[in-house]
């Protein structure tokens, strides 16, 4: 008893080298776990301390260590200014200048540590800093699970690596997989972007952020809205899912999934693509497409559609392939290829290819174009439609031109010539000029008597004025020829000019009808003959 008392006094006053009291490693055998294995739990060791107190008067069941304290549990070393060691419970509390080291890659600093050797859980508080190679975690409350090699915080924290700073209310980091998990008020920041999210996973190895909740990515060139996908913060590439949206200045790109490369400005869309230009009030859609914000080149295919909605009367234009390029800062050029169909309330059309220029407001139709306006059908080798603000100014049909107006299901007014211009007033045809080999068939109507016959003319030039879709005036010159045949005397073959075709079955009826696939009947393509031959 006396000997033990002397040792106690020496220890109390720091006169006994405590490191000589280092515990011998012992093992506690616990009950088998769920896998049937029997894990071994090791005791915490005292490696060093300037003094040790074992008086239970101060802390029940605890050894009190002071000055340059070093404790070890397996391969983990804990340093502090003072500690309470509860040997029976295999736990300890560490105070002031706390440092926890595991190998040569993991270092954790704090003001306070509670460590449980049975569960290998470390609870660190106040000014916590965890360092793992190039990754540093800052928080005031960190729980570190040595068994899983995962540290997690729950009352705000910040993780930094050489590329990004990531903060959130809750977060965890694995020193083995290098994966970080963030929840609630997540913020990822680097010189190139700021990402705000609800749920985010981040690899400090690959620098890839996996987005698992509503998120916004802000860069100097635009904004991304998404709820699922990934973003490579190093390469500045991303895959955005679930109807994500990328805003690039006045352009908005939307799709079921978007592969976006910020460095090249290239966004590729798979499924229900929408590219909207809010300044020009135009939109490009399709099941597949892409847009380059640096070159301002856009492409769409598979149910591709161009919509121009800024002129009061919306234009809907469909083709197998649509391309849109920027002419300058304010104007666009739209190219449509194969199976072109478009609808506007005042005009409809089909052709094989088309070009629309928003600068000069001209729509060019090529390869068997047909244009409809109310009761009129116009076709030719090529058609150019000129707009004046929101209305059609005139249509120019070149090389070969044929205009038809339905009188009823049996009779049609007809104009034919080398070159034709149809001028509009409001939404209706007002004047038609025909130049070269002009031919016409009209059915004059007298009030109270109906159609009086077929009026046929041939001349070099022809002009007609129309009011309320009725012939108001006809002018022909340069050796005109003409005849009138009473309705009862008409032969069926005399009712039509050569190359007459009525294409009403393929006319787009509404905006949804532009997607209908139609084929002309064999032999309905005119042979471009403008001779005075029937």
Steps between C-alpha positions, in 0.01 A plus 500: 500500500781737590681430178188559295439827687847628419452424133167683507659812653783499249255472217280774642781752496643399170813337650441156352550425132147402402607341173631219721139427588402428141228238489563158356265432210208289606208366299132488582305229320149612411196310381493382138370756248238448230751327273589245763848644552622590845667842481781591739497830681832642618568733790616857468869537595670781688812576303613806688398774744681737733276397789223257582245522782285208607298668773132436447427816692543700186343280230334171590664191348748711305871544479590867450796571274674835471762651271617364164245219509525227237243219478489220247231268379628248249662711225337829603684749724324776693684803641367761743589719798290295745269200497260288707555130435214265596674165475206284597289655227798516262430869425667830563445874477774725366524876556687788334733474199347168407659320207408160361732325255448185298790396283671781311192622310230579756526781755209638702524807725247626757458648847317195636486127423289220641627163380333160544748214453223240483322658202808684370295818478665838552284803588691824438370846587597867467721627216530157342733458204550168322783466246530212258768560237374798295155498663417710806171492692397784735212482750417541868354151543651195334434132566765270358438127459837323488337170405344649185767772457225761468474837665171686505369832625142609564514867596664666199837419354741575218712261292781641287728341244731646237205557266185579699353626827188311609276594792169368638302446819566124497797330339719196516834402353664160449878500525506166311267564203569876495125555463318782675123514558322832555140579600305818571619842376785354296738743332790403270723786394809553285621790283295374204163420657279483806269201547205514739330171583281307738694172473845453349769232488855604417817306424819674610689264266311560174361846592160383376189622682199267482174694523213323677262786583376837372812695402610824334842550338604861443788596270609823338333389177170369629300286740411130519187366671492126561396239757712204394825439317872565542740788447875459448632812673848452356411440134186719518284230340169367625215259438169650613187285529129534580405799280795720583537858380811690391473878463768666287433871479176535303497130402334228707576132426264238651496122460434164662879461518770749405871440456658842549862607453546848639850550355389435140149639556349180357171364633363173358140406579329160498120500524253789473751771423398866519733784402336837566639838394321745726634805312398388151193318634574186305521139611657180364371161615565134424564161654874547442708811451791711611603861543843666510487823696840614366412466129122537562431203274199281576379170358179301548359180355236235568170692526700819449305825511583870468256742665504875444260662748608863516297638210146463627421205273706197602686302232539123555750334266589131494765308306709187538802719580518860617812715535520849648802729469568853617550758228592771747404591855135564417402270212476130430489278193298180514559217251244218464567180308269225377129473561446867581151591621399827665188664636398855574139615523539709183719259301602136483759325289698189411825452313817291511732766643467850639703794629367773728700816565384714793711796387325561168186310610500279192394137489649305207328179382680255267424169323130463418373775730130557558353800683141544618318817604133464588344374174820543292761239415829606338782278381806529278873428470581716802309742723624796702269645766575856618369616836432852620512482879238241588317480166579362155603774259519291184597158363728464198469178295790457257567307177166325495192626682147374544230660719162338561193630681223257590160631387326182605591132498469489120619837370832676561633840396853450364809708416818374340824656374877517508518730801237611749464736796204484735457812716308486827287750683448389855472123480345482151631511146442844347698501173664235281747589225603238241800559272565285190267250334209605717191278489180525697166331551231689693137440568333842511204518739211735449286590794181297502613281207807321629776387266438611145780306333871431471719800411833385355790736411853478365748788494854606576404675826203489732385680814191430706359685798307303758270629770342274761629204297298615195642617166481881497704588191698318230767655281683316216732640236745429223285322237238356732272215399175416673172314480189434710330162504156465660484248784262262312742484206812414707683176437663358818853527352448871430454582869871473587825646380784257433691399818193564717514311832290558809704399807251572777544153655860576597431853628589545872174558685636616839829519697485131593440396138848614395634168636276292273702309244349544152600390154384641172331269257717378216497729199387812686827689456460756218727470197553878498347552158383858442404467138152597394398138488221327697 
